[in-house]
Amino acid sequence: MFMRNKSLLLLTALLLLWCGQSFASGFSIIEQSVSGLGVSFAGGAASADDPSTVYFNPAGMMLLEGQQATVGVHYIIPSVKFKSEQATNFLGADLGSNNSGQAGIDKIVPNFYYTNKVSEKFAFGLGINAPFGLATEYDDTWVGRYHAIESDVMTININPAVAFAVTDKLSIGIGLNAMYMKATLSSMVDGGVAYYQATTDPSHISDTDYDILATNEGDDWGFGYNFGIMYQFSDDTRIGVSYRSEVKQKLEGEVEADIPTTMAAFSSAFETQNIIGRITLPQSASLSAYHQINDKLAIMADITWTGWSSFDELTIEFDDTFGGKSSTTTTENWDDTWRYSIGATYQATEALMLRLGTAYDQTPISDAYRTPRIPGEDRIWLSLGAGYNILDNLVLDAGYVHLFVDDSKMAKYTTTDSESEDYFRGTVVGEYENAVDIFSIQLTYNF
């Protein structure tokens, strides 16, 4: 019976993950626990409420009894709306009035965790999740089409971990991470410019009937590690420190072009070929505290640093030349960020726990380097949640969060310098209105 239940839970989690793997949203996805979401992930490295501690702090496995498994699903609803203030091609002509409407895409982010406390000194666990993701898509005739159309980044992370009790108060944990990453990035190429360079006829510049859709796709496996420390001052008070390493990805794949009949004569300049794109996913570190005030009320807090400065540029190298270029580069120059959160739980009845939390989350993107692919800004989280013991060994958790995201400004300027990354892409200046809602549900089973 035990093995059948264990296999069923594992199979369910894997099916959720693989069916939902194209639904990752955002770039850094903190939505790794529904119980944690209810308190805006305050105390993430110190709470150890369920097996999701494998991700937040593997040392927390020493606080979980027996064998436990958690399956969670997060439904993320972003709102990304652009309002153009200026949109012209390199000749100064109007690029139109299509702001593309809603560029955000609703996505599902699943996760699965399993822990086993073998003895009072040792525990092990496994996490399968999606720690990074991105999904935006614009109309192929919008004013910023030469900068971005589709951006879809998906990751699957397999994270085995072990934990040890050093003393009655101190525990440590360490995990390995094998991360699969797949990315699709597309944008329009102004075919009218190529036509103009060949014929000196400028009448088709920024003509959507001459635009070429260029799509880059690549994937790779990268590897990293995570570790954590948990110290209990008493049964009611503890702190946790955790760290996740950088993961380097070398994405290999192809670039291909959807060429309209108007540009058929130029197809040899846009042939399908192999590409390589490199990106370093950031390291992060967290300090968390948890305190049980009385039998009903507990409070928690967290400070997390993320080393986004590793994301300085995104370069795609072509096997040959594509549109006359051997590579394309987007300068990112992201900054390191801080995230601050506080939360509380209240044991309303023997079976029902209520949660509330808030957080301030910095963006790594400055106005000078914001692109249509990731138009985020600073945000404030407001979350609530609940956990209910359906059975003695089965807990249902649900959570909701609204992210109040600051409006973000974008200013991309055209250039006729062939060495520039914005060569003939057009000038697009405007502002984004952003917001995010997240609904989450989770089941935790104690064997």
Sequence and secondary structure as in RCSB ss.txt:
>XXXX:A:sequence
MFMRNKSLLLLTALLLLWCGQSFASGFSIIEQSVSGLGVSFAGGAASADDPSTVYFNPAGMMLLEGQQATVGVHY
IIPSVKFKSEQATNFLGADLGSNNSGQAGIDKIVPNFYYTNKVSEKFAFGLGINAPFGLATEYDDTWVGRYHAIE
SDVMTININPAVAFAVTDKLSIGIGLNAMYMKATLSSMVDGGVAYYQATTDPSHISDTDYDILATNEGDDWGFGY
NFGIMYQFSDDTRIGVSYRSEVKQKLEGEVEADIPTTMAAFSSAFETQNIIGRITLPQSASLSAYHQINDKLAIM
ADITWTGWSSFDELTIEFDDTFGGKSSTTTTENWDDTWRYSIGATYQATEALMLRLGTAYDQTPISDAYRTPRIP
GEDRIWLSLGAGYNILDNLVLDAGYVHLFVDDSKMAKYTTTDSESEDYFRGTVVGEYENAVDIFSIQLTYNF
>XXXX:A:secstr
 HHHHHHHHHHHHHHHHHHTGGG  SSB     HHHHTTTTTTTTT   STTHHHH GGGGGGS SEEEEEEEEE
EEEEEEEEEEEEE TTS B  S   SB B  EEEEEEEEEEE SSSEEEEEEEE  BEEEEE  TTSTTTTT SE
EEEEEEEEEEEEEEESSSSEEEEEEEEEEEEEEEEEEEE HHHHHHHHH  GGGTT GGG EEEEEEEEEEEEEE
EEEEEEESSSSEEEEEEEE  EEEEEEEEEEEE  GGGGGGGGGG  EEEEEEEEE  EEEEEEEEE SSSEEEE
EEEEEE GGG  EEEEEEEEEETTEEEEEEE     EEEEEEEEEEE SSSEEEEEEEEEE  S  GGG BTTB 
   EEEEEEEEEEEEETTEEEEEEEEEEEE  EEEEE  B  TTSTTBT  EEEEEEEEEEEEEEEEEEEE 
